[in-house]
Every structure is written in C-alpha cells, then in structure tokens.
Amino acid sequence: MLGRIPETQFDLRFRIGPIPVRVHPIFWLTGAIICWARYQADPPLLMMAVAAVFLSVLVHELGHATMTRLFGWPSEIVLGFFGGYATTARTSTGRNLAVLIAGPGAGFALAAVAFVAWRAVVGVENVSVRIIETLWFLWVINIAWSLLNLIPVLPLDGGQIAREIMVWFKPRRGEQWAMLLSAVIGAVTAAAGYFLLDQMFLAIFFGLFAYQNFAGWQMQRRGGWS
C-alpha cells in the first residue's frame, strides 16, 4: 500500500496454495503499535490482537491475489509497514475493478465470520475472555480496515477504483483528476481525523497521502511525467 517493501533475511515466507506470501519484520512492529494502546496491560491478549491484525491484512490481500489468479495472472502477497500489497497486472477496467473490490470484500466476509463467532461464544461458560475479546477485535478491525481502504484516496483501493473509473471516462485526464480528488479527500480526512476524532495517526496517514497526490497532480499538470 505504501510502495514496494524491500526483502530482508528475517522475512517470514510461506505459501497459501499457489500464492507466495512474504511478511517483512516491520509488519509485526506496526501491528503491535496498532494494538498497544488497548492491550498493553495484557501481553497474551496483545499477541492475540496482533495475530488478528495479521489475519485481517492477509485475508484482505488474499482477496486481491485470488481474484488476480482467477484472471490468469500470477500474484504475490507482501505484508509490511501498516499493510501490504498483492502484485497484479492492469488490463481491462472491469477486471481491474474486480481485483480492487475483492480485497475489501474479503475483509467484510471475514468480519461477518468473526461477528458470528463472537456472538456464538459470548456468555458461554469456559470460553476465555481473551478469545471473546479477540473475536470482537477481529470483527471491528476488519470493518474499519475495509471501510478505510474504500476511501477514494490513492494508493488505497478506493482511490484506485476512482482512478479506474475516471481514466475510463477520460483517458487523457483521468489520472490527474484521480490525484486531485485524492489530495482533496485526503486533506479533509486528515483534518477530520485530527480535529473531530482526535486520531493523530489517521491525520498523519491521510496527510501524507494528500501531499503525495497533490505533488503528483502538479507534476502531471506541468508535463513532468510522460
């Protein structure tokens, strides 16, 4: 999500069927940062929450990768700083949109499973409180992560969906419009995160995206990119 993630000798590598997966060590650190404020007082629960973050991001990217392979393209999943990506190929607008939507779709599906499991164990005797809390967290984080990714800000899925549609309507100017839209919505989201939600991370996250897209929009207007 934030550019190519370099390889290291400490990467965790495995496969899910034909799809190779690589997890950069920074992923575990950022997962701990996400969960720290809520679970720092309970180390075992903190580890379970980080595992829930791992599963959530993996399933999201698996949605992209699986749809990519259904169209006959190879795909690899890489997890790193605050997320990850699944490699793909851009062809027709319809196929590109299907691949992009598959990620949040997989996240919502996992959220539904987590919610059903959470409801099933709440109030049941001999079920660990940590398991109940982890299932609740898994439900919440998948809803939040999927909705976050659908915000129309590049390079998030929502921004790429908006770009595909704009380029389809206006092949010569669609990329510029998508960057400008991303810059505006990114700035608004960053301001809302800081002033309304008191979420510094959200403000920094979308503020960075807003700056990158505005700079890209200016560069394209000046003809700096071919």
Secondary structure, DSSP 8 states (H G I E B T S, - for coil): --S-----TT-EEEEETTEEEEE-HHHHHHHHHHHHHHHTT-HHHHHHHHHHHHHHHHHHHHHHHHHHHHTT----EEEETTEEEE------HHHHHHHHHHHHHHHHHHHHHHHHHHHHHTT-TT--HHHHHHHHHHHHHHHHHHHHHTSS-TTSHHHHHHHHHHHHH-TTTHHHHHHHHHHHHHHHHHHHHHHTS--HHHHHHHHHHHHHHHHHHHHHHTT---
